[in-house]
Amino acid sequence: MSNLRGNNLYFDVAATTPLDVEVIEEMNRINRNNFGNPSSIHQFGQQAHNVLERSRKNISKLLSCHESEIYFTSGGTESNNLALKGILKADNHLITTSYEHPAVLKVAKELMKEGVNATFLKPNQNGIIDPIELKKAITPKTKLVSIMHVNNELGTINPIADIGEICKDSGILFHTDAVQYIGKGPLNLSTTPVDLLSIGAHKFYGPKGIGILFAKRGISMKPLLIGGGQEKGLSPGTENISLIAGMSKALDIAYNKMIENSEHIKGMEQKFIHSLNDSNINYKINGFPRLSGIINVTFNDIDGHDLLMNLDLRGIAISFGSACASGSAKASSALLETGMLKEDAKKTVRISIGKFIKKKDIDTLIDNLKKIIPCSKPKGEIIEQ
Ligand SMILES: Cc1ncc(COP(=O)(O)O)c(C=O)c1O
């Protein structure tokens, strides 16, 4: 890839992560040795079946849940679709939020056409859903609450345990889209009051096109697709065991190195923020409390899309809006939902820091930001917001 500065720096791990080398090796090994269909009775099938069930067992151990509660899907999108469409029917009430990923937001809007009633809670100015607002929205017809764990644009962490307790006390099912959280921080599914939870492997250095829907035992769901009986009929189709084994390996690595990685990422983020403070770049970081590594930042003196394009020319990748909508220069609707002004949202980008980022990469990013952004703030002067 050619660019102005010969850089090759990726600050967009919230969009997707590169594969861990061990994950590639594991997938290659499976692809070479296990081509069988896990549903076949002969030895080829049984070998593939063993890979499938070994992966399920490993993942359930890491997430502290039962093997029967793990459903392999094609990723976060399918998991979210299955959780909502599999549970809700006409006349049910759904409570979700106005800043969910489209794989929840658009599904909720689609379900409304089929007679489902929906309430969309707005995040507060910090980008958090207030559990009190959830409590107020519950009606006798509320069947499901779907509130994301970590917001993909702001990195803000919702109070999942409090939300889950409210749902439990009211006898309502609770689904959370944890695609941006899993692999980054601890979660014990045997003690957290969550009924359904979505996971996508490509956010934790695993392969794309594979994910999980965790669903507590006893929950009855209808499938999105009709076919063979795989995944107890809820995600039918011959299983891709190399993707599944790759996801299991990636989750292994994420859990074994969780503390080390999160401390490293926190350190890189602090260095980035300190360097911005020491510069005369006029900026503001949005959202609190936040998961380290997803930094939503407004640069007051440049359009976000222009900044993305300028950095890209210099070989540095960041994000403007969400990945699914990139290419458009529209202000992010998730940011507008927090009450951010449109003119500020247009100057806001997402810089996401992964485990492979080094101190010198942060220095390169800062040097390039200083070169690109015209600075209105004389060094040391505090600008009134
Ligand atoms: C919060 C959230 N939910 C769902 C998805 C979709 O996941 P997948 O790409 O695995 O379908 C994403 C990915 O961008 C996400 O960030």
Ligand as a Chemical Component Dictionary entry (heavy atoms), coordinates in Angstrom:
data_LIG
# 
_chem_comp.id                   LIG 
_chem_comp.type                 NON-POLYMER 
_chem_comp.pdbx_formal_charge   0 
_chem_comp.three_letter_code    LIG 
# 
loop_
_chem_comp_atom.comp_id 
_chem_comp_atom.atom_id 
_chem_comp_atom.alt_atom_id 
_chem_comp_atom.type_symbol 
_chem_comp_atom.charge 
_chem_comp_atom.model_Cartn_x 
_chem_comp_atom.model_Cartn_y 
_chem_comp_atom.model_Cartn_z 
_chem_comp_atom.pdbx_ordinal 
LIG C1 C1 C 0 -21.920 -3.119 18.677 1  
LIG C2 C2 C 0 -21.903 -3.974 17.448 2  
LIG N1 N1 N 0 -22.903 -4.840 17.227 3  
LIG C3 C3 C 0 -22.933 -5.622 16.146 4  
LIG C4 C4 C 0 -21.956 -5.571 15.194 5  
LIG C5 C5 C 0 -22.028 -6.449 13.980 6  
LIG O1 O1 O 0 -21.210 -7.563 14.161 7  
LIG P1 P1 P 0 -20.748 -8.459 12.895 8  
LIG O2 O2 O 0 -19.861 -7.597 12.078 9  
LIG O3 O3 O 0 -20.000 -9.608 13.551 10 
LIG O4 O4 O 0 -21.961 -8.912 12.213 11 
LIG C6 C6 C 0 -20.879 -4.675 15.372 12 
LIG C7 C7 C 0 -19.796 -4.592 14.352 13 
LIG O5 O5 O 0 -19.454 -3.557 13.850 14 
LIG C8 C8 C 0 -20.859 -3.858 16.528 15 
LIG O6 O6 O 0 -19.878 -2.976 16.728 16 
# 
loop_
_chem_comp_bond.comp_id 
_chem_comp_bond.atom_id_1 
_chem_comp_bond.atom_id_2 
_chem_comp_bond.value_order 
_chem_comp_bond.pdbx_ordinal 
LIG C1 C2 SING 1  
LIG C2 N1 SING 2  
LIG C2 C8 DOUB 3  
LIG N1 C3 DOUB 4  
LIG C3 C4 SING 5  
LIG C4 C5 SING 6  
LIG C4 C6 DOUB 7  
LIG C5 O1 SING 8  
LIG O1 P1 SING 9  
LIG P1 O2 DOUB 10 
LIG P1 O3 SING 11 
LIG P1 O4 SING 12 
LIG C6 C7 SING 13 
LIG C6 C8 SING 14 
LIG C7 O5 DOUB 15 
LIG C8 O6 SING 16 
# 
